[in-house]
Amino acid sequence: MHIQWQHRSYRWKDGKELELGETPLVMGILNVTPDSFSDGGQWNTEEKALPHVKDMIKQGAALIDVGAESTRPGHVELTAEEETRRLMQFLPQVIAQSSVPVSVDSYHYETMENALQAGAHIVNDIWGFQYDDGSMARVSAAFDVPVILMHNQNGTEYTEDIIEAMKHFFDRSIEIALKAGVKEEQIILDPGIGFGKTGEQNMQVLARLDELTQAFPCPWLLGVSRKRFIGTALGLPNAEDRDEGTAAVNLWGADRGCTIFRVHNVSVTARSLKMWKELRNRVL
């Protein structure tokens, strides 16, 4: 399989850097939420969050993703004001303490504007700029930062082939981004595994992942960490038991052109991807 990795070099005013290309990068998850499906309540105080960030970086995280609202199935949505209030208790300290770039996971443009003003480096939008009237895209363009645009939809019904539907979604997201002034080189895509898809649909998308990664001239992020479809496949009801399955799916994604891997357990994924890279260097 011939994969064309998309190379990007990002530099921020505070000196932090990120290189995207053939070397896989691990994104460590910092949920400052009380109700996330895997680690809700574990890191939602400053005393817990900051040491965890340092540990993830030491274990190999190249960037940290901070989220203040759980987006697990059946989650309770926060208002932008509630999300901002929760996030800003932690974010400035995380940015100051982190030696790597920090992304913020939110679909509220008001929250994101506050985060970017506080120094956040990357926008991570689970609705791919399609949640609002274009405000998230305009805020992102104003701060000239990289943006991660994820596929999502309400419900799991598709009126056409799921990969074709996802391509149409990404076409629309990219159109919104470019129209708002986001630079093409700032766009990163995410297939949204676990969002708007059944467990079987997640598996179908992963099986055909190269159809997506080869269709768009953008780097790809894969976020499958500890998700239910892995538990179903392996018979593991507890999310914390799914790290090996997560690593296996990430290796599959690396073989199909994904560059960034968003995970709870950084060390397992970082080691497995490093071994994948060692082997790949000897084959190519």
Short mmCIF file of the C-alpha atoms (twelve columns), coordinates in Angstrom:
data_MODEL
# 
_entry.id   MODEL 
# 
loop_
_atom_site.group_PDB 
_atom_site.id 
_atom_site.type_symbol 
_atom_site.label_atom_id 
_atom_site.label_alt_id 
_atom_site.label_comp_id 
_atom_site.label_asym_id 
_atom_site.label_seq_id 
_atom_site.Cartn_x 
_atom_site.Cartn_y 
_atom_site.Cartn_z 
_atom_site.pdbx_PDB_model_num 
ATOM 1   C CA . MET A 1   0.000   0.000  0.000  1 
ATOM 2   C CA . HIS A 2   1.379   3.409  -1.005 1 
ATOM 3   C CA . ILE A 3   0.597   6.070  1.576  1 
ATOM 4   C CA . GLN A 4   1.301   9.751  0.974  1 
ATOM 5   C CA . TRP A 5   1.925   11.304 4.374  1 
ATOM 6   C CA . GLN A 6   1.226   15.002 4.588  1 
ATOM 7   C CA . HIS A 7   4.070   16.990 6.108  1 
ATOM 8   C CA . ARG A 8   3.453   20.066 8.216  1 
ATOM 9   C CA . SER A 9   5.684   22.215 10.419 1 
ATOM 10  C CA . TYR A 10  4.028   24.397 13.039 1 
ATOM 11  C CA . ARG A 11  5.694   27.074 15.168 1 
ATOM 12  C CA . TRP A 12  4.018   29.217 17.816 1 
ATOM 13  C CA . LYS A 13  5.027   32.533 19.346 1 
ATOM 14  C CA . ASP A 14  5.760   30.896 22.708 1 
ATOM 15  C CA . GLY A 15  8.421   28.704 21.095 1 
ATOM 16  C CA . LYS A 16  6.487   25.444 20.967 1 
ATOM 17  C CA . GLU A 17  6.758   23.367 17.801 1 
ATOM 18  C CA . LEU A 18  5.089   20.430 16.085 1 
ATOM 19  C CA . GLU A 19  6.275   18.396 13.094 1 
ATOM 20  C CA . LEU A 20  3.720   16.242 11.272 1 
ATOM 21  C CA . GLY A 21  4.809   13.642 8.750  1 
ATOM 22  C CA . GLU A 22  5.728   9.973  8.629  1 
ATOM 23  C CA . THR A 23  6.670   9.810  12.314 1 
ATOM 24  C CA . PRO A 24  3.521   9.052  14.344 1 
ATOM 25  C CA . LEU A 25  2.745   11.418 17.201 1 
ATOM 26  C CA . VAL A 26  0.829   10.695 20.392 1 
ATOM 27  C CA . MET A 27  -1.738  13.163 21.706 1 
ATOM 28  C CA . GLY A 28  -2.305  12.725 25.435 1 
ATOM 29  C CA . ILE A 29  -5.877  13.237 26.651 1 
ATOM 30  C CA . LEU A 30  -6.488  15.505 29.633 1 
ATOM 31  C CA . ASN A 31  -10.177 15.376 30.555 1 
ATOM 32  C CA . VAL A 32  -10.958 17.950 33.256 1 
ATOM 33  C CA . THR A 33  -14.473 16.537 33.444 1 
ATOM 34  C CA . PRO A 34  -16.334 14.694 36.189 1 
ATOM 35  C CA . ASP A 35  -18.135 12.365 33.764 1 
ATOM 36  C CA . SER A 36  -15.913 11.216 30.875 1 
ATOM 37  C CA . PHE A 37  -16.459 7.538  30.056 1 
ATOM 38  C CA . SER A 38  -12.923 6.387  30.864 1 
ATOM 39  C CA . ASP A 39  -11.317 8.800  33.301 1 
ATOM 40  C CA . GLY A 40  -14.051 11.143 34.504 1 
ATOM 41  C CA . GLY A 41  -13.107 12.815 37.778 1 
ATOM 42  C CA . GLN A 42  -9.504  11.587 37.765 1 
ATOM 43  C CA . TRP A 43  -7.865  14.822 36.602 1 
ATOM 44  C CA . ASN A 44  -10.422 17.546 37.375 1 
ATOM 45  C CA . THR A 45  -8.375  19.447 39.954 1 
ATOM 46  C CA . GLU A 46  -5.221  21.447 39.300 1 
ATOM 47  C CA . GLU A 47  -3.313  19.261 41.771 1 
ATOM 48  C CA . LYS A 48  -4.174  16.171 39.689 1 
ATOM 49  C CA . ALA A 49  -4.113  17.650 36.209 1 
ATOM 50  C CA . LEU A 50  -0.658  19.248 36.127 1 
ATOM 51  C CA . PRO A 51  1.343   16.193 37.270 1 
ATOM 52  C CA . HIS A 52  -0.633  14.082 34.779 1 
ATOM 53  C CA . VAL A 53  0.339   16.427 31.938 1 
ATOM 54  C CA . LYS A 54  4.007   16.158 32.901 1 
ATOM 55  C CA . ASP A 55  3.741   12.366 33.134 1 
ATOM 56  C CA . MET A 56  2.163   12.096 29.668 1 
ATOM 57  C CA . ILE A 57  4.880   14.248 28.126 1 
ATOM 58  C CA . LYS A 58  7.559   12.157 29.827 1 
ATOM 59  C CA . GLN A 59  5.887   9.017  28.427 1 
ATOM 60  C CA . GLY A 60  6.026   10.376 24.873 1 
ATOM 61  C CA . ALA A 61  3.099   12.739 24.260 1 
ATOM 62  C CA . ALA A 62  3.934   15.249 21.522 1 
ATOM 63  C CA . LEU A 63  0.837   17.292 22.303 1 
ATOM 64  C CA . ILE A 64  -1.873  17.489 24.976 1 
ATOM 65  C CA . ASP A 65  -5.610  17.694 24.270 1 
ATOM 66  C CA . VAL A 66  -7.692  19.367 26.991 1 
ATOM 67  C CA . GLY A 67  -11.433 18.851 27.208 1 
ATOM 68  C CA . ALA A 68  -13.898 20.269 29.715 1 
ATOM 69  C CA . GLU A 69  -17.100 18.624 28.435 1 
ATOM 70  C CA . SER A 70  -17.584 14.892 28.121 1 
ATOM 71  C CA . THR A 71  -18.741 13.859 24.641 1 
ATOM 72  C CA . ARG A 72  -19.405 10.211 25.517 1 
ATOM 73  C CA . PRO A 73  -22.736 8.742  24.348 1 
ATOM 74  C CA . GLY A 74  -25.551 10.181 26.456 1 
ATOM 75  C CA . HIS A 75  -23.430 13.017 27.819 1 
ATOM 76  C CA . VAL A 76  -25.002 16.142 29.300 1 
ATOM 77  C CA . GLU A 77  -24.186 19.163 27.156 1 
ATOM 78  C CA . LEU A 78  -22.731 22.219 28.857 1 
ATOM 79  C CA . THR A 79  -23.459 25.778 27.873 1 
ATOM 80  C CA . ALA A 80  -20.509 27.696 26.481 1 
ATOM 81  C CA . GLU A 81  -20.378 29.668 29.727 1 
ATOM 82  C CA . GLU A 82  -20.275 26.530 31.881 1 
ATOM 83  C CA . GLU A 83  -17.641 24.906 29.688 1 
ATOM 84  C CA . THR A 84  -15.490 28.037 29.641 1 
ATOM 85  C CA . ARG A 85  -15.683 28.398 33.411 1 
ATOM 86  C CA . ARG A 86  -14.612 24.785 33.945 1 
ATOM 87  C CA . LEU A 87  -11.864 24.914 31.323 1 
ATOM 88  C CA . MET A 88  -10.290 28.162 32.446 1 
ATOM 89  C CA . GLN A 89  -9.718  26.814 35.943 1 
ATOM 90  C CA . PHE A 90  -7.036  24.591 34.392 1 
ATOM 91  C CA . LEU A 91  -6.013  25.721 30.928 1 
ATOM 92  C CA . PRO A 92  -3.669  28.651 31.669 1 
ATOM 93  C CA . GLN A 93  -1.711  26.514 34.138 1 
ATOM 94  C CA . VAL A 94  -1.590  23.561 31.726 1 
ATOM 95  C CA . ILE A 95  -0.278  25.779 28.913 1 
ATOM 96  C CA . ALA A 96  2.337   27.276 31.214 1 
ATOM 97  C CA . GLN A 97  3.486   23.889 32.507 1 
ATOM 98  C CA . SER A 98  3.395   21.967 29.215 1 
ATOM 99  C CA . SER A 99  6.537   21.785 27.086 1 
ATOM 100 C CA . VAL A 100 4.442   20.652 24.087 1 
ATOM 101 C CA . PRO A 101 1.544   22.283 22.212 1 
ATOM 102 C CA . VAL A 102 -1.908  22.171 23.806 1 
ATOM 103 C CA . SER A 103 -5.122  21.660 21.853 1 
ATOM 104 C CA . VAL A 104 -8.599  22.371 23.196 1 
ATOM 105 C CA . ASP A 105 -11.505 20.042 22.508 1 
ATOM 106 C CA . SER A 106 -14.671 22.135 22.165 1 
ATOM 107 C CA . TYR A 107 -17.429 22.890 19.671 1 
ATOM 108 C CA . HIS A 108 -18.393 26.219 21.296 1 
ATOM 109 C CA . TYR A 109 -16.683 29.142 19.589 1 
ATOM 110 C CA . GLU A 110 -17.002 31.268 22.737 1 
ATOM 111 C CA . THR A 111 -15.060 28.676 24.740 1 
ATOM 112 C CA . MET A 112 -12.469 28.370 21.993 1 
ATOM 113 C CA . GLU A 113 -11.952 32.115 21.758 1 
ATOM 114 C CA . ASN A 114 -11.219 32.256 25.483 1 
ATOM 115 C CA . ALA A 115 -8.882  29.271 25.171 1 
ATOM 116 C CA . LEU A 116 -6.952  30.787 22.274 1 
ATOM 117 C CA . GLN A 117 -6.654  34.099 24.092 1 
ATOM 118 C CA . ALA A 118 -5.148  32.130 26.992 1 
ATOM 119 C CA . GLY A 119 -2.515  30.697 24.646 1 
ATOM 120 C CA . ALA A 120 -3.963  27.397 23.385 1 
ATOM 121 C CA . HIS A 121 -2.208  26.211 20.245 1 
ATOM 122 C CA . ILE A 122 -4.712  24.045 18.337 1 
ATOM 123 C CA . VAL A 123 -8.487  23.952 17.814 1 
ATOM 124 C CA . ASN A 124 -10.083 20.492 18.087 1 
ATOM 125 C CA . ASP A 125 -13.718 20.653 16.931 1 
ATOM 126 C CA . ILE A 126 -15.767 17.438 17.100 1 
ATOM 127 C CA . TRP A 127 -18.311 18.951 14.709 1 
ATOM 128 C CA . GLY A 128 -15.842 19.945 12.005 1 
ATOM 129 C CA . PHE A 129 -16.948 23.618 11.923 1 
ATOM 130 C CA . GLN A 130 -20.533 22.514 11.198 1 
ATOM 131 C CA . TYR A 131 -22.087 23.032 14.641 1 
ATOM 132 C CA . ASP A 132 -22.668 26.777 14.271 1 
ATOM 133 C CA . ASP A 133 -22.970 29.491 11.624 1 
ATOM 134 C CA . GLY A 134 -19.248 29.551 10.896 1 
ATOM 135 C CA . SER A 135 -18.245 31.346 14.084 1 
ATOM 136 C CA . MET A 136 -15.819 28.601 15.169 1 
ATOM 137 C CA . ALA A 137 -14.112 28.785 11.780 1 
ATOM 138 C CA . ARG A 138 -13.853 32.564 11.959 1 
ATOM 139 C CA . VAL A 139 -12.368 32.469 15.484 1 
ATOM 140 C CA . SER A 140 -9.839  29.846 14.367 1 
ATOM 141 C CA . ALA A 141 -8.858  31.929 11.341 1 
ATOM 142 C CA . ALA A 142 -8.446  35.056 13.454 1 
ATOM 143 C CA . PHE A 143 -5.886  33.306 15.654 1 
ATOM 144 C CA . ASP A 144 -4.230  31.532 12.682 1 
ATOM 145 C CA . VAL A 145 -3.833  28.176 14.447 1 
ATOM 146 C CA . PRO A 146 -4.055  24.559 13.268 1 
ATOM 147 C CA . VAL A 147 -7.557  23.088 13.356 1 
ATOM 148 C CA . ILE A 148 -8.654  19.469 13.782 1 
ATOM 149 C CA . LEU A 149 -11.954 18.888 11.992 1 
ATOM 150 C CA . MET A 150 -13.759 15.705 12.997 1 
ATOM 151 C CA . HIS A 151 -16.576 13.903 11.208 1 
ATOM 152 C CA . ASN A 152 -19.793 13.758 13.197 1 
ATOM 153 C CA . GLN A 153 -23.543 13.583 12.734 1 
ATOM 154 C CA . ASN A 154 -26.704 13.196 14.757 1 
ATOM 155 C CA . GLY A 155 -27.766 9.556  14.684 1 
ATOM 156 C CA . THR A 156 -26.246 6.633  12.811 1 
ATOM 157 C CA . GLU A 157 -28.418 6.532  9.670  1 
ATOM 158 C CA . TYR A 158 -26.595 7.055  6.366  1 
ATOM 159 C CA . THR A 159 -28.493 7.512  3.097  1 
ATOM 160 C CA . GLU A 160 -25.403 6.676  1.024  1 
ATOM 161 C CA . ASP A 161 -22.176 4.721  1.397  1 
ATOM 162 C CA . ILE A 162 -20.668 5.784  4.703  1 
ATOM 163 C CA . ILE A 163 -17.244 6.665  3.264  1 
ATOM 164 C CA . GLU A 164 -18.847 8.763  0.539  1 
ATOM 165 C CA . ALA A 165 -20.977 10.511 3.173  1 
ATOM 166 C CA . MET A 166 -17.863 11.260 5.202  1 
ATOM 167 C CA . LYS A 167 -16.089 12.647 2.144  1 
ATOM 168 C CA . HIS A 168 -19.014 14.991 1.529  1 
ATOM 169 C CA . PHE A 169 -18.898 16.081 5.180  1 
ATOM 170 C CA . PHE A 170 -15.189 16.855 4.972  1 
ATOM 171 C CA . ASP A 171 -15.664 18.708 1.686  1 
ATOM 172 C CA . ARG A 172 -18.163 20.932 3.481  1 
ATOM 173 C CA . SER A 173 -15.938 21.401 6.558  1 
ATOM 174 C CA . ILE A 174 -12.966 22.384 4.427  1 
ATOM 175 C CA . GLU A 175 -15.141 24.761 2.407  1 
ATOM 176 C CA . ILE A 176 -16.310 26.464 5.621  1 
ATOM 177 C CA . ALA A 177 -12.734 26.674 6.896  1 
ATOM 178 C CA . LEU A 178 -11.282 28.180 3.737  1 
ATOM 179 C CA . LYS A 179 -14.161 30.625 3.333  1 
ATOM 180 C CA . ALA A 180 -13.547 31.876 6.884  1 
ATOM 181 C CA . GLY A 181 -9.862  32.411 6.170  1 
ATOM 182 C CA . VAL A 182 -8.344  29.271 7.682  1 
ATOM 183 C CA . LYS A 183 -5.234  28.368 5.685  1 
ATOM 184 C CA . GLU A 184 -5.254  25.012 3.924  1 
ATOM 185 C CA . GLU A 185 -2.003  24.005 5.626  1 
ATOM 186 C CA . GLN A 186 -3.648  24.468 9.040  1 
ATOM 187 C CA . ILE A 187 -6.294  21.769 8.448  1 
ATOM 188 C CA . ILE A 188 -6.073  18.324 10.083 1 
ATOM 189 C CA . LEU A 189 -8.889  15.767 9.670  1 
ATOM 190 C CA . ASP A 190 -10.319 13.128 12.029 1 
ATOM 191 C CA . PRO A 191 -12.717 10.320 10.934 1 
ATOM 192 C CA . GLY A 192 -14.629 10.617 14.221 1 
ATOM 193 C CA . ILE A 193 -14.591 6.983  15.277 1 
ATOM 194 C CA . GLY A 194 -17.331 6.530  17.889 1 
ATOM 195 C CA . PHE A 195 -19.297 9.596  16.794 1 
ATOM 196 C CA . GLY A 196 -22.446 9.241  14.697 1 
ATOM 197 C CA . LYS A 197 -21.577 5.596  14.009 1 
ATOM 198 C CA . THR A 198 -22.541 2.198  15.348 1 
ATOM 199 C CA . GLY A 199 -19.866 -0.238 16.465 1 
ATOM 200 C CA . GLU A 200 -20.109 -2.042 13.132 1 
ATOM 201 C CA . GLN A 201 -19.887 1.234  11.237 1 
ATOM 202 C CA . ASN A 202 -16.752 2.136  13.198 1 
ATOM 203 C CA . MET A 203 -15.193 -1.135 12.047 1 
ATOM 204 C CA . GLN A 204 -16.251 -0.492 8.441  1 
ATOM 205 C CA . VAL A 205 -14.693 2.966  8.447  1 
ATOM 206 C CA . LEU A 206 -11.454 1.645  9.931  1 
ATOM 207 C CA . ALA A 207 -11.337 -1.200 7.400  1 
ATOM 208 C CA . ARG A 208 -11.597 1.379  4.586  1 
ATOM 209 C CA . LEU A 209 -9.592  4.114  6.279  1 
ATOM 210 C CA . ASP A 210 -7.140  4.492  3.391  1 
ATOM 211 C CA . GLU A 211 -10.030 5.607  1.176  1 
ATOM 212 C CA . LEU A 212 -10.272 8.690  3.383  1 
ATOM 213 C CA . THR A 213 -6.612  9.364  4.086  1 
ATOM 214 C CA . GLN A 214 -5.761  9.223  0.385  1 
ATOM 215 C CA . ALA A 215 -8.706  11.408 -0.641 1 
ATOM 216 C CA . PHE A 216 -7.671  14.610 1.144  1 
ATOM 217 C CA . PRO A 217 -4.292  16.423 1.200  1 
ATOM 218 C CA . CYS A 218 -4.374  16.790 4.977  1 
ATOM 219 C CA . PRO A 219 -2.775  15.049 7.962  1 
ATOM 220 C CA . TRP A 220 -5.106  12.711 9.881  1 
ATOM 221 C CA . LEU A 221 -5.768  12.237 13.581 1 
ATOM 222 C CA . LEU A 222 -7.191  8.961  14.882 1 
ATOM 223 C CA . GLY A 223 -9.031  8.908  18.199 1 
ATOM 224 C CA . VAL A 224 -10.124 5.413  19.208 1 
ATOM 225 C CA . SER A 225 -8.821  5.244  22.757 1 
ATOM 226 C CA . ARG A 226 -10.713 2.733  24.936 1 
ATOM 227 C CA . LYS A 227 -13.900 3.110  22.885 1 
ATOM 228 C CA . ARG A 228 -16.830 0.748  23.129 1 
ATOM 229 C CA . PHE A 229 -16.333 -0.980 19.776 1 
ATOM 230 C CA . ILE A 230 -12.932 -2.209 21.030 1 
ATOM 231 C CA . GLY A 231 -14.560 -3.538 24.181 1 
ATOM 232 C CA . THR A 232 -17.211 -5.299 22.099 1 
ATOM 233 C CA . ALA A 233 -14.636 -6.914 19.816 1 
ATOM 234 C CA . LEU A 234 -12.475 -8.090 22.709 1 
ATOM 235 C CA . GLY A 235 -15.177 -8.806 25.299 1 
ATOM 236 C CA . LEU A 236 -13.876 -6.114 27.654 1 
ATOM 237 C CA . PRO A 237 -16.626 -4.159 29.410 1 
ATOM 238 C CA . ASN A 238 -14.198 -2.018 31.428 1 
ATOM 239 C CA . ALA A 239 -12.713 0.873  29.445 1 
ATOM 240 C CA . GLU A 240 -9.398  0.705  31.318 1 
ATOM 241 C CA . ASP A 241 -8.800  -2.816 29.947 1 
ATOM 242 C CA . ARG A 242 -8.808  -1.693 26.307 1 
ATOM 243 C CA . ASP A 243 -5.340  -0.153 25.948 1 
ATOM 244 C CA . GLU A 244 -3.838  -3.071 24.005 1 
ATOM 245 C CA . GLY A 245 -6.820  -3.044 21.650 1 
ATOM 246 C CA . THR A 246 -6.416  0.705  21.284 1 
ATOM 247 C CA . ALA A 247 -2.753  0.270  20.373 1 
ATOM 248 C CA . ALA A 248 -3.631  -2.367 17.771 1 
ATOM 249 C CA . VAL A 249 -6.150  -0.080 16.070 1 
ATOM 250 C CA . ASN A 250 -3.636  2.781  16.117 1 
ATOM 251 C CA . LEU A 251 -1.037  0.618  14.375 1 
ATOM 252 C CA . TRP A 252 -3.672  -0.184 11.750 1 
ATOM 253 C CA . GLY A 253 -4.253  3.551  11.373 1 
ATOM 254 C CA . ALA A 254 -0.534  4.292  11.108 1 
ATOM 255 C CA . ASP A 255 -0.289  1.822  8.224  1 
ATOM 256 C CA . ARG A 256 -3.075  3.738  6.475  1 
ATOM 257 C CA . GLY A 257 -1.660  7.228  6.759  1 
ATOM 258 C CA . CYS A 258 -2.753  8.578  10.146 1 
ATOM 259 C CA . THR A 259 -0.221  10.771 11.920 1 
ATOM 260 C CA . ILE A 260 -1.659  11.775 15.316 1 
ATOM 261 C CA . PHE A 261 -3.092  9.294  17.814 1 
ATOM 262 C CA . ARG A 262 -5.277  10.611 20.638 1 
ATOM 263 C CA . VAL A 263 -5.073  8.297  23.677 1 
ATOM 264 C CA . HIS A 264 -5.532  7.987  27.415 1 
ATOM 265 C CA . ASN A 265 -2.563  5.648  27.957 1 
ATOM 266 C CA . VAL A 266 0.371   7.415  26.322 1 
ATOM 267 C CA . SER A 267 3.125   4.951  27.159 1 
ATOM 268 C CA . VAL A 268 1.506   1.864  25.566 1 
ATOM 269 C CA . THR A 269 0.716   3.689  22.332 1 
ATOM 270 C CA . ALA A 270 4.049   5.541  22.169 1 
ATOM 271 C CA . ARG A 271 6.032   2.295  22.552 1 
ATOM 272 C CA . SER A 272 3.974   0.353  20.021 1 
ATOM 273 C CA . LEU A 273 4.187   3.149  17.443 1 
ATOM 274 C CA . LYS A 274 7.929   3.489  17.996 1 
ATOM 275 C CA . MET A 275 8.319   -0.232 17.247 1 
ATOM 276 C CA . TRP A 276 6.108   0.129  14.158 1 
ATOM 277 C CA . LYS A 277 8.351   2.976  12.977 1 
ATOM 278 C CA . GLU A 278 11.518  0.915  13.547 1 
ATOM 279 C CA . LEU A 279 10.167  -1.928 11.414 1 
ATOM 280 C CA . ARG A 280 8.846   0.365  8.721  1 
ATOM 281 C CA . ASN A 281 12.248  2.071  8.371  1 
ATOM 282 C CA . ARG A 282 13.736  -1.301 7.491  1 
ATOM 283 C CA . VAL A 283 11.138  -2.176 4.883  1 
ATOM 284 C CA . LEU A 284 10.964  1.067  2.920  1 
# 
